[in-house]
Amino acid sequence: MTDETCSRPFYVNNHIHTVYSFSPFTPTQAARQARLSGLVTAGIMDHDSVSGAVEFLGACRREGVAGTVGFECRCRMAGTPFEDRRINNPDQSGVAYVACHGIPRAGFGAADKWLAPYRAHREDRNRRMVDRLNAACCDDRFRLTYDDDVRPLSMAAKGGSVTERHICCALTNKLIEQAGAGASLKAALESSFGMIVDGKNESILLSDNDPYYNYRVLGVLKSELVERFYVDANEECPPIAEFVAFAHSIGAVPAYPYLGDVGDSVTGDKKAQAFEDAYLDQLVDYIADIGFDAVTYMPTRNTMPQLKRLMSLCHSRGLFQICGEDINTPFQSFICEKLALPEFSRLIDAAWALIGHERASDVDPVMGMFSPRAKKSIPSLDDRAAIYAAMGKVTMLNHKE
């Protein structure tokens, strides 16, 4: 890897899912696809799981890609000003998605131990959701069995999570197997589930020659049907303050994933819906006050006015900014062309700073970018990020030699 390679403007991504949550990619395949796409840094970000982390980092090293590790989970906002708000979770108010970035290798075991009971609670809720989905269906051909149809699609037996997408995937498979694709699938959804299929969704269902047809149908079901069978998450969601404390205890970087009000969903699985924008100033103040180190966001998902407002708030509250395109389907691009714009140059350095943070923390946990020692010796976040970014690039150059 050369300095020229490291400075290419738009080849980083810190939010790649693998089969350990929901994705067509094993950790090894994710690393290979990252390299083939031109990424110089890539970050794993599975739901409730770090079980793919060791494989991913090994594969990244073989592919010549700088790898970073994190996990995503949901937290309860009870007792906060946002306990009744729709935050960044399309399915439930008072529950927020959060991201744990930059986990050092020494923290993998602790992270898995901390996440394991939450995965178990999630499976209990999954079973109830499958029951609700079956109750909403008037055709026995399309009813699911959790242990036969849903769980085998996951890596749950090896420390992975089972998500609502797995349920939608199982239903997609059952529908296509029993009813076929195209017009017959549309008719099955309308007659058996009472769905109204028109507009964009109708076009998707009728395009049965699409090589990614199953994933497109899954997206339709996630956006239109999940609300019919969704059961509120509770036990699987730690309190927000507990998450922050745990992330810091393993030397990781707790980050808030900004969603922003959604118009036309980039990923095709979200309705037009309002999220944090109406109270974003208050929310950013709150997460900074309770100890979040960073905010993470997808430049392709939001408008430039949304992003400029968010970046300004992060700057004023001293929050590190991380970029990640949420990859969980085979047709998504691993790269974000917007990162070529000068407004987002800090996000390239941030990706390298995460690499530097993890490598320094691997040597000694007190050397992490947000450790008390680092913040005391280098108070400026911009200066600290630049130093750790340089460290990240040096470690990769050493790996290549």
Helices and strands as residue ranges (DSSP letters): H 3-6, E 12-16, H 27-37, E 41-47, H 53-63, E 66-76, E 95-101, G 105-107, H 108-135, G 140-142, I 146-150, G 151-153, G 156-158, H 164-179, H 183-193, H 199-206, H 213-224, H 226-229, H 240-249, E 253-257, G 277-279, H 280-289, E 294-297, H 304-317, E 320-323, G 337-340, G 342-344, H 345-363, G 365-367, H 372-377, H 381-400
